[in-house]
C-alpha cells in the first residue's frame, strides 16, 4: 500500500502529484488497466513473453553501451 505523508503548509495539489508519481512508479495504474478486462491465458503468456523480451533487450543495450564506453577509454 502506498502512503504519502502530507507536509505542513504543503498544497494538496503537490501531495496528489507525489502520490500519482509513486503509483506510476509502482505500476499500479498499469495493473489496474490490465485487470479491467478479461485476458485470455494465451494472451497473458504472449504479453509476459513480450515484456521479458523488452527487458532483456534493454539490459543488453545498457550492457553494450557500458562496453563501448570502456573501449573508448582504453583507446
C-alpha positions as CSV (number, residue, x, y, z in Angstrom):
1,X,0.0,0.0,0.0
2,X,1.3,3.4,-0.9
3,X,1.3,6.1,1.8
4,X,2.1,9.7,1.2
5,X,2.7,12.0,4.2
6,X,1.2,15.4,3.9
7,X,3.8,18.0,4.9
8,X,2.7,21.1,6.8
9,X,1.9,24.1,4.6
10,X,2.1,21.9,1.5
11,X,-0.5,22.4,-1.1
12,X,-2.8,19.4,-1.7
13,X,-2.0,19.5,-5.4
14,X,1.7,18.9,-4.7
15,X,0.8,15.9,-2.4
16,X,-1.5,14.5,-5.0
17,X,1.2,14.8,-7.6
18,X,3.7,12.9,-5.4
19,X,1.0,10.2,-4.8
20,X,0.4,9.8,-8.6
21,X,4.1,9.6,-9.3
22,X,4.5,6.9,-6.7
23,X,1.6,4.9,-8.2
24,X,3.1,5.2,-11.6
25,X,6.5,4.0,-10.4
26,X,4.9,1.0,-8.6
27,X,3.0,0.0,-11.7
28,X,-0.4,0.2,-10.1
29,X,-2.0,2.1,-12.9
30,X,-0.8,-0.3,-15.5
31,X,-2.0,-3.3,-13.4
32,X,-5.5,-1.7,-13.0
33,X,-5.8,-1.2,-16.7
34,X,-4.7,-4.8,-17.3
35,X,-7.3,-6.1,-14.7
36,X,-10.1,-4.1,-16.0
37,X,-11.0,-6.7,-18.6
38,X,-10.6,-10.4,-19.0
39,X,-7.3,-11.5,-20.5
40,X,-7.1,-15.0,-22.0
41,X,-4.3,-17.2,-20.7
42,X,-2.7,-17.3,-24.1
43,X,-2.8,-13.5,-24.4
44,X,-1.3,-13.2,-20.9
45,X,1.6,-15.6,-21.8
46,X,2.2,-13.6,-25.0
47,X,2.2,-10.3,-23.2
48,X,4.6,-11.6,-20.5
49,X,6.9,-13.0,-23.2
50,X,7.0,-9.6,-24.9
51,X,7.7,-7.9,-21.6
52,X,10.6,-10.3,-20.9
53,X,12.0,-9.7,-24.4
54,X,11.8,-6.0,-23.9
55,X,13.6,-6.1,-20.6
56,X,16.3,-8.4,-22.0
57,X,16.8,-6.1,-25.0
58,X,17.0,-3.1,-22.7
59,X,19.6,-4.8,-20.4
60,X,21.6,-5.9,-23.5
61,X,21.6,-2.3,-24.8
62,X,22.8,-0.9,-21.5
63,X,25.5,-3.6,-21.3
64,X,26.6,-2.7,-24.8
65,X,26.7,0.9,-24.0
66,X,28.9,0.3,-21.0
67,X,31.3,-1.9,-23.1
68,X,31.5,0.8,-25.7
69,X,32.3,3.4,-23.1
70,X,35.1,1.2,-21.6
71,X,36.5,0.5,-25.1
72,X,36.6,4.2,-25.9
73,X,38.5,4.9,-22.7
74,X,41.2,2.4,-23.5
75,X,41.9,3.9,-26.9
